[in-house]
Amino acid sequence: MLCEFSEALVFFGRSGHPVRLPNLGIFAPRIDKNGRFGINFKMDKHLKSEMNVRGTFTGEVVNRDMIGKSLEEIVERWNTDHPDDKIKIKEK
């Protein structure tokens, strides 16, 4: 079934039509600036809200301490941990 679903996404995507699956989301064709096609997925609101119920995630979050940090703080952490592979941010 999933293989057929994949083929359906390609079929409808190539014709420029999105595929909506109730309670799952929308798979819509896209094209990037270089002319390459792909598929974007927009998760259903209910599914997204269920995934984000506080206290229900049972997996491990790597670098949990970086949640909520700014880009500058994340780059600073990377540069401290990787002095031979630093990231430089262009100033505006």
C-alpha positions as CSV (number, residue, x, y, z in Angstrom):
1,M,0.0,0.0,0.0
2,L,2.8,2.5,0.8
3,C,4.5,1.7,-2.5
4,E,1.3,2.5,-4.3
5,F,0.8,5.6,-2.2
6,S,4.3,6.8,-3.2
7,E,3.5,6.2,-6.9
8,A,0.2,8.2,-6.5
9,L,2.2,11.1,-4.9
10,V,4.5,11.1,-8.0
11,F,1.6,10.9,-10.4
12,F,-0.4,13.8,-8.8
13,G,2.8,15.8,-8.1
14,R,3.9,15.6,-11.7
15,S,0.5,17.0,-12.7
16,G,0.8,19.8,-10.2
17,H,-1.9,18.6,-7.8
18,P,-1.5,18.3,-4.0
19,V,-2.7,15.1,-2.3
20,R,-4.7,15.6,1.0
21,L,-5.0,12.8,3.4
22,P,-7.5,13.5,6.2
23,N,-5.9,13.3,9.7
24,L,-2.4,13.1,8.1
25,G,-1.7,16.2,6.0
26,I,-1.1,17.5,2.6
27,F,1.6,16.5,0.1
28,A,2.1,19.2,-2.4
29,P,4.5,19.5,-5.4
30,R,7.2,22.2,-5.3
31,I,9.9,23.5,-7.5
32,D,13.2,25.0,-6.3
33,K,15.1,27.9,-7.8
34,N,17.2,25.5,-9.9
35,G,14.1,23.9,-11.4
36,R,14.2,20.7,-9.4
37,F,10.9,19.3,-8.3
38,G,10.0,17.8,-5.0
39,I,7.2,17.3,-2.5
40,N,6.4,19.4,0.5
41,F,4.5,17.9,3.4
42,K,2.3,19.9,5.7
43,M,1.2,18.0,8.7
44,D,-2.5,18.0,9.7
45,K,-3.2,20.4,12.6
46,H,-4.6,17.6,14.9
47,L,-1.6,15.3,14.2
48,K,0.8,18.2,15.0
49,S,-1.0,19.1,18.2
50,E,-1.0,15.4,19.3
51,M,2.7,15.2,18.7
52,N,3.3,18.2,20.9
53,V,1.3,17.2,24.0
54,R,3.7,18.0,26.9
55,G,5.1,15.1,28.8
56,T,4.2,12.4,26.3
57,F,7.5,12.2,24.3
58,T,9.4,9.1,25.5
59,G,12.5,9.4,23.2
60,E,15.8,11.0,23.9
61,V,16.4,14.6,22.9
62,V,20.0,15.2,21.9
63,N,21.3,18.7,23.0
64,R,18.2,19.4,25.0
65,D,19.9,22.4,26.6
66,M,20.0,24.1,23.2
67,I,16.2,24.3,22.9
68,G,15.1,27.9,22.7
69,K,18.5,29.3,22.0
70,S,19.2,32.0,19.4
71,L,21.1,31.3,16.2
72,E,24.0,33.2,17.7
73,E,24.0,31.1,20.8
74,I,23.9,27.9,18.8
75,V,26.8,29.0,16.6
76,E,28.8,30.0,19.6
77,R,28.3,26.6,21.1
78,W,29.3,24.9,17.8
79,N,32.4,27.1,17.5
80,T,33.4,26.2,21.1
81,D,32.9,22.5,20.6
82,H,34.5,22.5,17.1
83,P,37.4,25.0,17.1
84,D,38.8,23.6,13.8
85,D,35.5,23.9,12.0
86,K,34.1,27.3,13.1
87,I,31.0,28.9,11.6
88,K,31.2,32.5,10.6
89,I,28.0,34.6,10.5
90,K,27.9,37.4,8.0
91,E,27.1,40.8,9.5
92,K,24.3,42.8,8.0
